[in-house]
Amino acid sequence: MKLWRRWTAALLALAVCASLLAGCEKDAEGIALAVCLGDEPASLDPIYAAAEGDQTIVTHLYENLMRVTVDVSGGTAVSNGMAKSYSMESNHDGTVTWTFRLRGTKWSDGRAVKADDFVYAWRRLADPASGSPYASVLSVVAGYDEVRATGDTSLLQVSARNDSTLEVVLTGDYDWFLTDVCTSPATSPLREDVVARLRDAAVERNKTAEAETGTAGTEKWWSQPEKLVTNGPYQIGVYTAGESLTLTDYARYYGSHSGPTELEFRFAATAEEAQALYDEGAVDLIWPLTDARMAELAENENWMPDTTLGTYTLLLNCGRDVFSDPLVRQALVTAIDREAAAQAAGVTARAAEGMVPTGVPGDGEEDFRADRALLDNDPDTYADRCAQAREFLETAGYDRGASLGALEYLYADTPENAAVAQELARQWKQALGVTVTPVAVTEKELRTALQEGNYTLAGLDVRPSGNDAECFLMLWTSDSESNYARYENSAYDTLLAIIARAEVGSARMGCLHDAEMLLLEDSAVAPLYTAVTAWAARETLTGVCRDARGWFSLTGVTMGG
């Protein structure tokens, strides 16, 4: 019997037992659903929440303009959230104005939700002083570049015509604005007075803690979840530090939902701990699965895992003299064995076929990546590719790789990233004679080095703001603040400018494919691998929805008899 069959049998057995256990209970009004999506939240501030579990909690506490739900086929769909209606108008200067008319709803303290709450939240997100890693989600909003350059958030073209009308001006016709920007946890509304009040209280608690213990306090404005003021389908119930956070139905929510009346998020530091909670019946949905489970599932050739919206990518700093010559960049990129790099990254990694991963929409029902692999990952041709890489170096005037000097490769310090860094260094040494020293740094140190250009080679998990190929490619235009590779190509910039103003259709999609090909030919960035993922849920549950960007929507979850 194959491992897959044993796994399926185990799931069935657990499903039978589920009704006897504490994880998911039916009552007269609905169900209480317990899930485990990772460790205790690192942040419940929408503009900083990064972990999938944190973002899942945020999306259930705060209602955005639009929301992600489950469609009739079990896939994801985007429907109206706080936006009762919306309209779009193209302007003579190429900009596009979106107008949202908001529902008459209330925050959990009884005050009305207003358009100004979105204006405050979006300006706070765009403010460079905030230092949010998700600020670029607003890069398509007119005035964003000016805000980032000056710090004047009033320049962001987001305004409230009145309490119930929000107006947003975009720099082009981005069809994914509605589905991706307006559903992002980072663009959720916030009340300025609430954030200020809770922040001031946290500052006082930190001062008291320092006076009593001599150690500076670390509380944030959201650190006491039970005091948060929210507008989503759920509100904070009970928070037990280090153990769980329970959300309950929000009585003032504008609509109804078929899902749980109570959501309990149990915390686990590792996938193994989460699996233990699932096995004992304490929770009914877990993510991520252990590597052992993922390997077991992968034994089934018909298994269809979820893709993740990201590509782990090698950056070559074009601002450094050594990489100003594209032939040198092409030599290092051509000598990469992506299959070996993916194997080093672990069981969930898959060798990249382009900058845009599988799972991103293409033309019509087609996947953007369908039958369009731009990268040669065939092990049988690797020796030939290494020979070509050596020719690139020789043509550039280098006698093998030793004459390049010693290079450093920066990466965020995780076991997976370290393994990939060591594998790349081995490949470059063996194929080209290039000495590359892997250097582990913190995530913050890596971001700082990339932003300041203080690196030569680096590994970066590229996570775009939306599930569209344009979101991957617009990062590398010469004026993009996310262009850490310092890549400059006027033809590439022109293509992306055309795409930004193109209507949805095959012509736009053709330009996207051309832009991706040009980017990879210039070898300023080299996609290494993408990743797959999976979760486990009781077979009695239906309506679980995972957004392509990583978080879950549980408002439509129901339990069978």
Wavefront OBJ file of the C-alpha trace (Angstrom):
o trace
v 0.000 0.000 0.000
v 1.389 3.397 -0.916
v 2.099 6.042 1.707
v -0.585 8.222 0.107
v -3.245 5.605 0.822
v -2.136 5.232 4.417
v -2.305 9.025 4.803
v -5.803 9.124 3.328
v -6.927 6.329 5.620
v -5.529 8.194 8.602
v -7.431 11.328 7.615
v -10.664 9.377 7.346
v -10.142 7.851 10.732
v -9.462 11.233 12.254
v -12.555 12.676 10.593
v -14.711 9.984 12.204
v -13.192 10.812 15.581
v -13.458 14.562 15.105
v -17.019 14.862 16.340
v -15.950 13.259 19.599
v -13.107 15.667 20.144
v -12.892 19.288 21.182
v -11.653 20.906 17.984
v -14.850 21.692 16.107
v -18.151 21.642 17.934
v -21.668 22.183 16.663
v -24.163 24.155 18.677
v -27.599 25.579 17.981
v -26.191 28.733 16.408
v -23.191 27.468 14.463
v -19.782 25.935 15.000
v -16.742 26.738 17.080
v -13.720 26.120 14.874
v -10.206 25.655 16.256
v -7.228 26.004 13.920
v -3.437 26.182 14.185
v -1.662 28.349 11.624
v 1.642 28.913 13.367
v 3.043 30.523 16.467
v 1.742 33.355 18.616
v 1.238 36.520 16.506
v 4.349 38.614 16.017
v 2.103 41.532 15.011
v -1.599 42.299 14.735
v -0.860 45.659 13.133
v -2.152 45.315 9.536
v 0.879 47.047 8.018
v 3.373 44.778 9.779
v 1.584 41.431 10.011
v 3.808 39.111 7.958
v 3.218 35.524 9.051
v 0.327 33.760 7.350
v -1.343 33.102 10.698
v -1.056 36.760 11.714
v -2.527 37.890 8.399
v -5.368 35.403 8.765
v -6.295 36.877 12.146
v -6.082 40.426 10.781
v -8.368 39.670 7.821
v -11.033 38.319 10.195
v -10.804 41.334 12.498
v -10.743 44.070 9.846
v -12.994 44.354 6.811
v -11.318 45.855 3.737
v -12.969 47.429 0.696
v -13.173 43.987 -0.918
v -12.926 40.519 0.588
v -11.794 37.056 -0.481
v -14.384 34.289 -0.252
v -15.040 30.777 -1.566
v -16.883 30.492 -4.872
v -19.319 27.769 -5.883
v -16.529 25.603 -7.293
v -14.489 25.753 -4.099
v -11.993 28.268 -5.491
v -11.428 31.825 -4.377
v -13.546 34.790 -5.383
v -13.470 38.481 -4.559
v -16.676 40.159 -3.420
v -17.706 43.502 -1.983
v -16.582 44.170 1.555
v -16.792 47.669 3.019
v -17.363 48.905 -0.531
v -21.095 48.817 -1.162
v -20.344 49.814 -4.766
v -17.485 51.171 -6.830
v -16.789 52.790 -10.187
v -13.736 53.435 -12.332
v -12.992 56.363 -14.653
v -10.029 56.783 -17.014
v -8.504 60.254 -17.042
v -6.906 62.179 -19.917
v -3.445 62.004 -18.349
v -3.466 58.203 -18.262
v -4.390 57.968 -14.590
v -7.455 56.091 -13.396
v -9.818 57.172 -10.622
v -11.631 54.612 -8.485
v -14.573 55.762 -6.393
v -15.845 53.577 -3.542
v -19.151 54.124 -1.791
v -18.974 52.595 1.664
v -21.584 50.692 3.596
v -23.110 52.286 6.673
v -21.323 50.094 9.219
v -19.848 50.529 12.689
v -16.637 49.794 14.504
v -16.816 47.452 17.466
v -17.074 50.453 19.822
v -20.179 51.692 18.015
v -18.672 54.527 15.992
v -19.305 54.701 12.253
v -16.681 53.444 9.805
v -15.711 56.394 7.606
v -13.768 56.944 4.408
v -11.205 58.879 6.466
v -10.342 55.615 8.243
v -9.077 54.258 4.927
v -7.257 57.508 4.124
v -5.435 57.371 7.467
v -4.565 53.676 7.087
v -3.258 54.023 3.530
v -1.212 57.125 4.300
v 0.249 55.374 7.351
v 1.167 52.395 5.177
v 2.850 54.561 2.519
v 4.744 56.676 5.056
v 8.470 55.794 4.867
v 8.688 56.524 8.602
v 6.414 53.529 9.241
v 8.918 51.173 7.647
v 6.218 48.722 6.575
v 7.495 45.898 4.349
v 4.169 46.104 2.496
v 4.258 49.787 1.565
v 4.850 48.929 -2.101
v 1.343 47.485 -2.348
v 0.371 51.147 -2.821
v 3.033 51.857 -5.451
v 0.341 52.069 -8.153
v -1.430 54.890 -6.298
v -0.640 58.351 -7.674
v 1.620 60.312 -5.354
v 3.207 57.236 -3.789
v 6.698 57.987 -5.143
v 6.445 61.550 -3.863
v 5.440 60.318 -0.415
v 8.386 57.944 -0.294
v 10.766 60.707 -1.389
v 9.515 63.463 0.924
v 7.668 61.788 3.782
v 4.641 64.011 3.099
v 1.777 61.515 3.232
v -0.765 64.103 2.080
v 0.665 63.681 -1.424
v -0.850 60.195 -1.698
v -3.910 60.595 -3.909
v -6.361 58.893 -1.575
v -9.119 61.137 -0.283
v -12.530 61.167 1.382
v -15.156 63.109 -0.544
v -17.411 62.636 2.447
v -17.850 60.092 5.258
v -19.091 57.406 2.882
v -17.143 58.087 -0.328
v -13.487 57.163 -0.865
v -11.570 58.243 -3.956
v -8.297 56.673 -5.131
v -6.267 57.802 -8.147
v -3.959 55.231 -9.773
v -1.051 55.882 -12.127
v -2.450 53.430 -14.717
v -5.066 50.814 -15.474
v -4.181 48.053 -13.015
v -6.948 45.480 -13.219
v -5.578 43.680 -10.142
v -5.987 46.778 -7.951
v -9.477 45.745 -6.911
v -8.706 42.076 -6.330
v -5.279 42.394 -4.703
v -4.665 45.874 -3.301
v -8.200 46.279 -1.945
v -8.111 42.857 -0.256
v -4.615 43.071 1.215
v -4.404 42.902 5.026
v -1.990 45.849 4.861
v -4.644 48.186 3.379
v -7.278 47.423 6.024
v -8.917 50.487 7.616
v -7.781 51.765 11.012
v -9.055 54.434 13.357
v -6.409 57.093 13.973
v -7.733 57.934 17.443
v -7.707 54.273 18.485
v -4.141 53.690 17.297
v -2.984 56.875 19.064
v -4.760 56.005 22.322
v -3.504 52.422 22.442
v 0.009 53.499 21.408
v 0.172 56.075 24.210
v -0.994 53.453 26.704
v 1.662 51.017 25.477
v 4.355 53.693 25.843
v 3.322 54.256 29.464
v 3.377 50.523 30.207
v 6.847 50.272 28.677
v 8.059 53.158 30.839
v 6.638 51.500 33.938
v 8.242 48.171 33.031
v 11.621 49.831 32.526
v 11.357 51.691 35.839
v 10.473 48.501 37.711
v 12.820 46.050 36.009
v 15.495 48.165 34.397
v 14.646 46.581 31.038
v 12.880 48.505 28.289
v 9.362 47.338 27.576
v 8.476 46.049 24.136
v 4.684 46.414 23.989
v 3.063 47.795 20.826
v -0.275 49.522 20.397
v -1.908 46.186 19.523
v -0.242 44.190 22.331
v -3.467 43.973 24.344
v -5.732 42.406 21.682
v -8.855 42.586 23.827
v -8.705 46.409 23.539
v -8.585 46.511 19.738
v -11.415 48.279 17.908
v -12.266 46.369 14.726
v -14.850 46.290 11.938
v -14.615 42.758 10.512
v -16.854 39.706 10.823
v -15.172 38.790 14.124
v -13.912 40.622 17.166
v -11.495 39.704 19.931
v -12.852 37.286 22.497
v -10.282 35.756 24.842
v -6.515 36.019 24.504
v -4.316 33.618 26.469
v -0.680 34.580 25.978
v 1.418 31.741 24.603
v -1.594 29.504 24.049
v -4.513 30.820 22.004
v -6.588 33.710 20.709
v -10.349 33.356 20.342
v -12.477 35.473 18.018
v -16.251 35.724 18.300
v -19.000 36.815 15.930
v -19.229 40.597 15.612
v -22.842 41.583 16.300
v -22.616 44.840 14.290
v -21.140 43.220 11.181
v -23.140 44.454 8.190
v -23.890 41.022 6.747
v -24.182 37.434 7.747
v -21.841 34.548 7.038
v -22.313 30.804 7.098
v -19.115 30.159 8.976
v -18.136 29.614 12.592
v -19.599 31.697 15.395
v -16.270 31.289 17.160
v -12.713 30.971 15.844
v -9.948 29.754 18.108
v -6.355 30.175 16.935
v -4.102 27.776 18.817
v -0.390 28.573 18.781
v 2.419 26.152 17.872
v 6.070 27.024 17.325
v 6.681 24.159 14.881
v 4.781 22.147 12.312
v 5.353 19.077 14.484
v 3.587 20.757 17.417
v 0.707 21.731 15.141
v 0.444 18.129 13.895
v 0.250 16.926 17.491
v -2.658 19.304 18.171
v -4.408 17.984 15.079
v -3.798 14.336 15.944
v -5.207 14.752 19.437
v -8.299 16.523 18.119
v -7.577 19.919 19.667
v -7.783 21.637 16.259
v -9.421 20.804 12.945
v -7.198 22.642 10.487
v -3.421 23.020 10.471
v -0.860 24.758 8.307
v 1.912 24.181 7.433
v 2.364 20.431 7.329
v 5.573 18.814 8.490
v 8.252 18.007 5.914
v 7.554 14.334 6.560
v 3.869 14.798 5.672
v 4.746 16.810 2.579
v 7.183 14.123 1.438
v 4.519 11.489 2.013
v 1.953 13.392 -0.022
v 4.490 13.940 -2.810
v 4.707 10.176 -3.258
v 1.369 10.383 -5.043
v 2.014 11.503 -8.633
v -1.530 12.909 -8.834
v -1.116 15.144 -5.773
v -1.947 18.783 -6.508
v -0.374 21.016 -3.839
v -1.008 24.737 -3.522
v 1.599 27.019 -5.014
v 2.955 29.962 -3.085
v 3.049 33.473 -4.494
v 6.780 34.001 -4.414
v 10.078 33.130 -6.060
v 13.358 32.752 -4.202
v 15.715 34.770 -6.366
v 19.411 35.508 -6.768
v 20.123 39.236 -7.071
v 23.270 40.476 -8.819
v 23.990 44.102 -7.933
v 24.345 45.893 -11.272
v 25.597 48.920 -9.378
v 28.846 47.120 -8.574
v 31.635 47.268 -11.174
v 32.027 43.500 -11.281
v 28.417 43.092 -12.457
v 28.118 46.134 -14.683
v 29.081 43.804 -17.562
v 26.057 41.618 -18.441
v 28.409 38.858 -19.639
v 29.730 38.406 -16.101
v 26.187 38.249 -14.745
v 25.227 35.750 -17.438
v 28.216 33.572 -16.546
v 27.188 33.195 -12.905
v 23.498 32.718 -13.747
v 24.156 30.170 -16.502
v 26.321 28.081 -14.169
v 23.444 27.578 -11.706
v 21.959 24.107 -11.294
v 18.465 25.034 -10.110
v 17.403 21.443 -9.496
v 20.260 21.019 -7.027
v 19.479 24.367 -5.407
v 15.811 23.384 -5.014
v 16.786 20.064 -3.460
v 18.959 21.941 -0.981
v 16.001 24.174 -0.093
v 13.881 21.223 1.013
v 10.911 19.077 0.125
v 8.590 21.990 -0.721
v 10.935 23.654 -3.233
v 10.600 23.361 -7.008
v 13.157 24.613 -9.538
v 11.962 27.929 -10.986
v 10.913 28.075 -14.630
v 10.705 31.859 -14.715
v 10.345 34.869 -12.448
v 6.585 34.334 -12.311
v 5.654 31.051 -10.594
v 2.987 28.540 -11.439
v -0.436 29.535 -10.127
v -0.460 33.116 -11.403
v -3.354 33.800 -13.819
v -2.595 34.125 -17.494
v -4.859 34.776 -20.461
v -8.407 33.587 -19.780
v -8.371 30.341 -17.799
v -4.735 29.668 -18.656
v -1.912 29.729 -16.125
v 0.737 32.377 -16.904
v 3.456 29.732 -16.636
v 1.643 27.095 -18.729
v 4.046 25.554 -21.267
v 6.312 28.607 -21.056
v 9.405 27.529 -19.153
v 12.069 30.187 -19.741
v 14.842 28.479 -17.794
v 16.735 25.320 -18.692
v 16.716 23.016 -15.665
v 17.542 19.804 -17.525
v 20.360 17.964 -15.686
v 21.500 16.473 -18.992
v 22.382 19.919 -20.369
v 24.068 21.287 -17.247
v 27.606 20.469 -18.423
v 26.963 22.344 -21.675
v 25.596 25.312 -19.743
v 28.726 25.408 -17.581
v 30.876 25.440 -20.711
v 28.823 28.340 -22.050
v 29.203 30.146 -18.717
v 32.992 29.859 -18.965
v 32.841 31.308 -22.468
v 30.892 34.297 -21.146
v 33.648 34.977 -18.607
v 36.405 34.654 -21.189
v 34.591 36.988 -23.594
v 34.259 39.485 -20.741
v 38.025 39.378 -20.342
v 38.385 37.202 -17.273
v 40.774 34.280 -17.035
v 38.455 31.838 -15.325
v 36.621 33.052 -12.267
v 39.562 33.573 -9.949
v 40.255 36.950 -11.519
v 36.840 38.186 -10.390
v 38.158 38.265 -6.842
v 36.341 37.049 -3.751
v 32.584 37.676 -3.753
v 30.030 37.596 -0.933
v 26.496 36.239 -1.033
v 24.100 37.658 1.579
v 21.075 35.674 2.734
v 18.522 35.792 5.547
v 19.651 33.328 8.184
v 17.437 30.241 7.927
v 18.508 26.605 7.472
v 16.957 26.475 4.005
v 18.627 29.673 2.831
v 21.961 28.544 4.254
v 21.765 25.247 2.387
v 20.992 27.049 -0.885
v 23.840 29.521 -0.329
v 26.335 26.713 0.242
v 25.092 24.857 -2.828
v 25.423 27.931 -5.064
v 28.926 28.627 -3.751
v 29.889 25.032 -4.534
v 28.476 25.262 -8.067
v 30.263 28.524 -8.885
v 33.561 27.247 -7.537
v 33.338 23.986 -9.454
v 32.012 25.367 -12.737
v 33.817 28.723 -12.936
v 36.509 28.780 -10.284
v 34.700 31.711 -8.643
v 35.049 31.977 -4.868
v 31.802 33.094 -3.233
v 31.480 33.341 0.541
v 27.946 32.929 1.949
v 27.178 35.478 4.688
v 24.172 34.956 6.979
v 22.410 38.090 8.243
v 19.086 38.888 9.874
v 16.076 39.673 7.712
v 16.320 43.324 8.748
v 20.041 43.464 7.960
v 19.413 41.921 4.554
v 16.709 44.464 3.703
v 18.948 47.329 4.802
v 21.853 46.072 2.687
v 19.590 45.675 -0.349
v 18.036 49.107 0.046
v 21.429 50.777 0.421
v 23.082 48.701 -2.314
v 25.707 47.378 0.112
v 25.994 43.902 -1.339
v 27.305 42.075 -4.391
v 25.212 38.890 -4.493
v 22.113 38.174 -2.407
v 19.280 35.721 -2.076
v 15.797 37.213 -1.692
v 12.363 35.672 -1.354
v 10.478 37.864 -3.826
v 6.890 38.259 -2.628
v 4.814 40.601 -4.802
v 1.820 42.621 -3.686
v -0.671 40.858 -5.929
v -1.446 37.665 -7.803
v -0.638 39.015 -11.254
v 2.488 38.667 -13.399
v 2.781 42.455 -13.524
v 3.298 42.501 -9.753
v 6.433 40.362 -10.160
v 7.808 42.348 -13.090
v 7.118 45.940 -12.032
v 9.577 45.460 -9.157
v 12.530 45.761 -11.542
v 11.796 48.984 -13.415
v 14.563 51.574 -13.045
v 12.386 53.841 -10.873
v 11.086 51.114 -8.552
v 12.209 51.365 -4.927
v 12.078 47.548 -4.854
v 14.649 47.291 -7.670
v 17.420 46.127 -5.347
v 19.385 44.753 -8.306
v 19.877 48.321 -9.621
v 18.756 47.021 -13.009
v 18.295 49.606 -15.757
v 16.931 48.919 -19.211
v 14.891 51.534 -21.076
v 13.218 48.878 -23.242
v 12.082 47.041 -20.109
v 10.780 50.267 -18.561
v 8.847 51.023 -21.750
v 7.246 47.573 -21.772
v 6.090 47.940 -18.169
v 4.718 51.423 -18.917
v 2.701 49.970 -21.805
v 1.442 47.152 -19.589
v 0.330 49.634 -16.910
v -1.992 51.285 -19.428
v -3.117 48.217 -21.330
v -6.537 46.693 -21.034
v -6.873 43.102 -19.915
v -6.361 40.749 -22.850
v -3.927 38.785 -24.967
v -1.951 41.895 -26.014
v -1.233 42.782 -22.377
v -0.340 39.179 -21.614
v 2.034 39.082 -24.583
v 3.837 42.174 -23.292
v 4.139 40.568 -19.855
v 5.784 37.493 -21.344
v 8.133 39.674 -23.406
v 9.095 41.678 -20.316
v 9.820 38.565 -18.284
v 12.018 37.169 -21.057
v 13.964 40.442 -21.359
v 14.502 40.615 -17.593
v 15.908 37.105 -17.443
v 18.098 37.570 -20.519
v 19.802 40.523 -18.824
v 20.618 38.324 -15.792
v 20.289 41.013 -13.135
v 18.014 38.635 -11.268
v 17.987 34.856 -11.428
v 14.936 32.948 -10.166
v 16.085 29.881 -8.221
v 13.030 28.091 -6.910
v 9.383 28.402 -6.017
v 7.575 26.507 -3.265
v 4.445 24.445 -2.796
v 2.390 24.083 0.349
v -0.544 22.152 1.787
v -2.746 22.044 4.851
v -4.790 19.387 6.611
v -8.461 19.755 7.547
v -11.135 17.371 8.717
v -13.141 15.944 5.849
v -16.275 17.126 7.649
v -15.257 20.726 6.973
v -16.075 22.581 3.765
v -15.496 26.146 2.647
v -11.852 26.550 3.688
v -10.346 29.254 1.482
v -6.621 30.014 1.182
v -5.643 33.181 -0.624
v -2.765 32.829 -3.094
v -0.826 35.307 -0.948
v -0.909 32.894 1.986
v -3.639 33.682 4.484
v -6.872 31.780 5.084
v -10.486 32.945 4.977
v -12.632 30.916 7.357
v -15.876 32.892 7.260
v -17.470 30.352 4.916
v -16.412 27.176 6.746
v -19.209 24.789 7.598
v -19.266 21.314 9.093
v -21.180 18.355 7.724
v -23.214 16.025 9.826
l 1 2 3 4 5 6 7 8 9 10 11 12 13 14 15 16 17 18 19 20 21 22 23 24 25 26 27 28 29 30 31 32 33 34 35 36 37 38 39 40 41 42 43 44 45 46 47 48 49 50 51 52 53 54 55 56 57 58 59 60 61 62 63 64 65 66 67 68 69 70 71 72 73 74 75 76 77 78 79 80 81 82 83 84 85 86 87 88 89 90 91 92 93 94 95 96 97 98 99 100 101 102 103 104 105 106 107 108 109 110 111 112 113 114 115 116 117 118 119 120 121 122 123 124 125 126 127 128 129 130 131 132 133 134 135 136 137 138 139 140 141 142 143 144 145 146 147 148 149 150 151 152 153 154 155 156 157 158 159 160 161 162 163 164 165 166 167 168 169 170 171 172 173 174 175 176 177 178 179 180 181 182 183 184 185 186 187 188 189 190 191 192 193 194 195 196 197 198 199 200 201 202 203 204 205 206 207 208 209 210 211 212 213 214 215 216 217 218 219 220 221 222 223 224 225 226 227 228 229 230 231 232 233 234 235 236 237 238 239 240 241 242 243 244 245 246 247 248 249 250 251 252 253 254 255 256 257 258 259 260 261 262 263 264 265 266 267 268 269 270 271 272 273 274 275 276 277 278 279 280 281 282 283 284 285 286 287 288 289 290 291 292 293 294 295 296 297 298 299 300 301 302 303 304 305 306 307 308 309 310 311 312 313 314 315 316 317 318 319 320 321 322 323 324 325 326 327 328 329 330 331 332 333 334 335 336 337 338 339 340 341 342 343 344 345 346 347 348 349 350 351 352 353 354 355 356 357 358 359 360 361 362 363 364 365 366 367 368 369 370 371 372 373 374 375 376 377 378 379 380 381 382 383 384 385 386 387 388 389 390 391 392 393 394 395 396 397 398 399 400 401 402 403 404 405 406 407 408 409 410 411 412 413 414 415 416 417 418 419 420 421 422 423 424 425 426 427 428 429 430 431 432 433 434 435 436 437 438 439 440 441 442 443 444 445 446 447 448 449 450 451 452 453 454 455 456 457 458 459 460 461 462 463 464 465 466 467 468 469 470 471 472 473 474 475 476 477 478 479 480 481 482 483 484 485 486 487 488 489 490 491 492 493 494 495 496 497 498 499 500 501 502 503 504 505 506 507 508 509 510 511 512 513 514 515 516 517 518 519 520 521 522 523 524 525 526 527 528 529 530 531 532 533 534 535 536 537 538 539 540 541 542 543 544 545 546 547 548 549 550 551 552 553 554 555 556 557 558 559 560 561
